[in-house]
Each structure stands twice: as C-alpha cells, then as structure tokens.
Amino acid sequence: MRSILVVFCVWICFSVDASTPNADCSKIPEVENAEVSQSSRKDNYTDGDKLEYNCKPGYASPLKITYNCTDNKWTKLRGGNCSLKRCELPEDIPNGRYTIVSGSAFVFGTTIKYICNDDYQMMSRFDTRTCQEGGWDNQLPACEEISCVADSTEENVRVEGLPENDGLIRYGHRLTFSCSDYGWILQGPKEITCQSNGQWSGPFPKCVGATCPLNTAVGDLKMERFPDIEGPVKPRHKLIFSCNTEGLKLKGQREITCQSNGEWNSPFPKCEEVMCVAKLTVSMRSDRHPVPEVSVRPGHTITLSCVGRGVKLQGHSKITCLSDGQWGNPFPKCIGGKCGPPPKVNFADTTEITKKEYDSGEKVEYSCFNKYTLVQRHPYSKYLTCEHGEWRGNIKCLKPCSVTVEKMDERGIQLRWRGREKIFSPHRDRIIFSCKSGKSSTGIDLTQTCNDGEMTLPLCV
C-alpha cells in the first residue's frame, strides 16, 4: 500500500511540473484599432516584458497604451481606447488653395498642403498642416502677390519703369537703366525683369567713368594726345596721327575723338606704303597688269587701252604714279560701246527676255524672287544701265525669315495668331509669339521683326 502511494505522488508531481510552461505570455493581447509598435515586437515574451501599442491612422488615444507581462499574464498598465479623431474642415486662404497630401476625410494624421495661385508666392515658413489631437497644427499660411524690391541705385544711374508712389513691382515688370551724366558708361545689364520667384533677372547696374583704350603698338604711326596729359583717355580727348617714315602714307582718319561711351569715333589709322591704285573697268586694260585692280609704286608708268566694240579711250593712255600716291594725269575713261547680256543678280531675275547686245543708255529692270524684298533707296534701284560698254547700278534683294515648328518647340514658344505652320515672312514683317502653356518669357521681346533673313527668337522656360 505504501509503495502505491509513492507512485501516485510521483505521478501527481510530475503532471503539475509538466503543465507549468503552457501558462506564459506567448499570446499578445488584441487592442481595437491599434497595433503593436515595431520596437516592442519579438519572438518570445517572458516575465517583465512590455508591449506598446500605436493607434491606427485616423485614431488616437489620450495615453500611450501599454501592457506588462507579469506572472505569465499580460496586464494593462495604462492607456485608454483608440477612437476615431477628426479635425474641422480646413480653412481656405486668400489667393491660394489646399490639397490632401496623405490621409483622408480630415481624420487624425491627415496632412494637407497649401498652394498659392498664379502670380502669388508663399510667404509663410510652413505650407503644410497635419490633423493632431488638438486640431490642425501650424498657423494658416499666407500668399502674397509676387513682387520685386527695387534696390537702391547710385546717384548717376537713371531708372525708367519704376511705378509711381512706390507701388508694387509685379512679376514681368521691366526696369531700364542709363547714365545721367556725360562721360559715364553703364556697367551691368541695361534692362532687368521681375521674375516669377520675386527676384530680378540680373543685378542693378552701376555707372563708371568712361575711358577709351589707348593702343601704343602702332608701328610707324606717330600719335599725339590733345590735351597733352598722361593717364586715362577721357571723353572729348583727341588723338592726332601722322606717319614718321618716308614713303608711307596715312590710311584712315588723321584725328579721332574719345566718345562718351568709351569708344573712339573712328578706328585707329595705319601707315601703309605709298602706292597708286587704279581700278579698271570691264572695258579697260593695262599693258602689264591683267588684273582689274592695278597698284604701282611712285615713279612707275602704266599704259591703258579700251576693248570692245565701239569703245574709245578718253584721256591720256599713259599715266605715272607720283610720290604722294596720286596719278600725274587724270585717270582716263572708256566711252561708247555696247554691253552684252545683263549680269545675274542674287535672288532676282530680269522682268523681260534679255538680248545679246545693248546700246549705251539702255536699262534692264529686275524683280526679286517671291518673299524677297527689293531695296530701292540709294545706292540701290531696280535697274541696271548700260554705260560705255559696262553694266552699272546696284540691285539688292533682302531675304525673308524662316522658322520651323521644331525650332519654336525647342524655344518653348508658339505663334500667337496662327497655327503651327512654318513661318516664312518677308523683310520687316512683324511676328508676334506667345509662350507655351506653363512657360514664361526670359525677357526677350515676344514681338520680333524680320531683318534680311535674321530674327531673334524669344525664349520661354
């Protein structure tokens, strides 16, 4: 009997010890509308471990929800329930609007972002607000009209374009600058534009005293200053030139003046060897010089003659070059005679069928190709005239401007009044462009004029 009791006791004791490991904290408590925080997660929990819960998006609890594993059981230490939290409908702001960045229905955790209307900029430090327990965080932002501040300028800088009564300088407004005093030049941009970021397109310029460059490496050129002083050459100062070597003559202006823009009114002259130059006409020949322009040194004599049907020499056939570069006798002429067919002219053609031969005094009329513009101011006209066996006159056709759709797309522009066809506009034609949607001009005028095939295209970015 005693042995039976011992066996029974052993069985009972063994059974109690074996059941103890099942009473642990392996099962995590479920909390409505909440999840265990990432920092609390682990594979096994033992006595003394803690669990922290975070409310799901849109829910909030006044206290942090915390459980503690004690005596192999989870016990709630603190915290309430995660309940749905909402904020009041967001307020609109003048000259702006808001959009939801994250969340929905303006519940707890929802973030909204405020955006200013076109031509307005955000002036507040924060442009977002988030729904918290106590409502929306951050103050309402403010949008103000985009404007630029006119920096102070020096006394001798003249500014045009400033609004009256210190009015607002809005986006796109332009200022132009010039120097108010003679002898000063503008250092910096002549024009700046208020940009969409409230900044000027360039710095405010300054006016600095103008000086003209003095080139001392002039070889055989003798240079005298007036007034005869050292230092920078200022506006109204002059230089007088001469050649200091015999057999040389001055080519260019003998006297040049420094202008108010820091540039000379004429280029520096040069000293060149004295030569007599004869430009031969089509019907004139020189005995030893088959080229149309003859250059000989003083003392040389050339013999001239005329060629062509009915052409005669008027004047001396022999002329000698003098020491001053002039001919000893007046240069002769070839008179009379007939002309052959009229010459070809770039971008133009004759209006009538041409002949093989023309008498002196006959004219031939030309017209420019389509879209090309004929220049008729002196020295140009629409006629060439046969004079003593030569065609005389000047004809010039100005080229049109051509701009492709691809080029306009590349510059971010389009035609304001036309479709997307290729531009083909004659000289002096005015073209009005506009920026494509979402782009703004960099400051180049959107109205441009064709000038002999050249036209500056605006740029919009």
Secondary structure, DSSP 8 states (H G I E B T S, - for coil): -HHHHHHHHHHHHHHHHHHGGGSSS-S----TTEEE-GGG--S---TT-EEEEEE-TBEE-SS-EEEEEETTEEEEEE----EE-B-------TTEEEEEEE-STTBBT-EEEEEE-TTEEE-SS--EEEEETTEE-S----EEE-EE------TTEEEE---GGG--EETT-EEEEEESSTTEEEES-SEEEB-TTS-BSS---EEEE--B------TTEEEEEES---S-B-TT-EEEEEE-STTEEEES-SEEEB-TTS-BSS---EEEE--EEEE--TTEEESS--SSEEEE-TT-EEEEEE-STTEEEES-SEEEB-TTS-BSS---EEEE-EE-S---BTTEEESS---S-EETT-EEEEEE-TT-EE--STT--SEEEEETTEEE----EE--EEE-HHHHHHHTEEESSS-S--EEE-TT-EEEEEE-TT--B-SS-SEEE-BTTB-----B-
